């Protein structure tokens, strides 16, 4: 592995050289079709780099007062508030608990992904091709990395697979939607004013959200952000600063050469080794464990759920990072909170209903899934490149209301650490397209039915806005070409007020709750969803605790 020196200060040239070296440093990608568990020599390399994830996994108790499935936003918040209320909580998470370190290369490079980056699949080629249109053979080890990629007909979903859930792999944007767009989605079921007065501020404070400081915005790592803001303003838009959960002091350390570059070279989607992104392990999950009543059990994947005699019974596999099943267990609990994310929660409940293990689940379970109107525009060129790197943090967002309401955010080009005068535009569109999960008995799995061309209107809306901004400068590549068949903000499937009551309780199965993104009706009001998921969970778990269930 290439090492980076630890100087007190870097010259600009030395800083860029270190960033380039860090970006290129990675285990050599595996050939496509790599064996399950990965090549033994390469797995040994992972063990040398991150021995923590290979440590023996503790076993959860056979019976718990409450089990929470998933350690993302909904699960972490539920566990904290229950722990504060004196309840013993077992948190089950299929992924590993990854550490942070300012100098170790803990997570995979995004330039050359390896098994640390991807959850049990042997290729990254399809993801690259969907983003660029270029077929690139890019194999990875079949290993328990942090990004899970689910392929369904007409839709690819990206989500987290680690302790901390999607907070490990998201880009940290933490924004509150406007009331008019929130109400358009929730239809009055949830009082926005109550969320705005109490639960959004509570979640924002816990997550440590803030806007990008001026010194970082003016640094060489965010020239693309400044160029985007300039073009957006020239096109008649108002760039609004975005709050996010980056640790600005760690990013300053990267810029000064006091930490291995991560955020400043565009890393985020496959994790940030040095802790530059403040994930849930530093906020809600840590606070939950500090209550002394909540314990996270990594490497535990829930396969099935049933209810017997008033208790919930879970079939659970204990799994190593290689994917080997170490043990199969049966766990029971009095109350069960599903917080495995939109995909995980929907799959478990659809399977349980359609195989008869939770027969009282209603017809709305599995319905109302949406992509949050996600659109990714193909990279387009800027007319004002700077000599620097591409920082991962998002500085601003713009709103376009000329057609379907659309928010645009600019991102670093994935896998390209150096500023090459290009950027990627992400669109969040108030799109009403929805899909449905169903159980396929022949295949023995849950599938998502998403309409072919389901995102075409969203592409048109985001592409028109993106094109107007690009036209304010000079783009040598088409600024309005994009795709909507991939989603990093999966929402819905067990929608609040339909599959559940207005606080996440499941009718017909007392003690069963959904407290995660599955409860959000397919769109977060043209906003990145983490803050809304967090605020809703704060609201719902408070009501559940107050009512005694």
Secondary structure, 3 states (H helix, E strand, C coil): CCCCCCCCCCCHHHHHHHHHHHHHCCCCCECCCCCECCCHHHHHHHHHHCHHHHCCCCCCCCEEEEEEECCCHHHHHHHHHHHHCCCCEEEECCCECCCCCCCCCCCCCCCCCCCCCEECCCECHHHHHHHHCCCCCCECCECECCEEEEEECCEEEEEECECCHHHCCCCCECCCCCHHHHHHHHCCCCCHHHHHHHHHHHHHHHHCCEECCHHHHCCHHHHHHHHHHHHHHHCCCCCEECEECECHHHHHHHHHCCCCCCHHHCCCCCCCCCCCECCHHHCHHHHHHHCCCEEEECCEEEEEEEEECCEEEEEEEEECCCCCEEEEEEEEEEEEEECCHHHHHHHHHHHHHHCCCCCCCCCCCCCCEECCCEEEEEEEECCCCCCCECCCCCCEEEEECCCCCEEEEEECCCCCCECCCEEEEEEEECCCCCEEEEEECCCCEEEEECCCCCCHHHHHHHHHHHHHHHHCCCCCCCCCCEECCEECCCECCCCCCCCCCCCCECCCCCCEEECCHHHCCCCCCCCCCHHHHHHHHHHHHHHHHHHCC
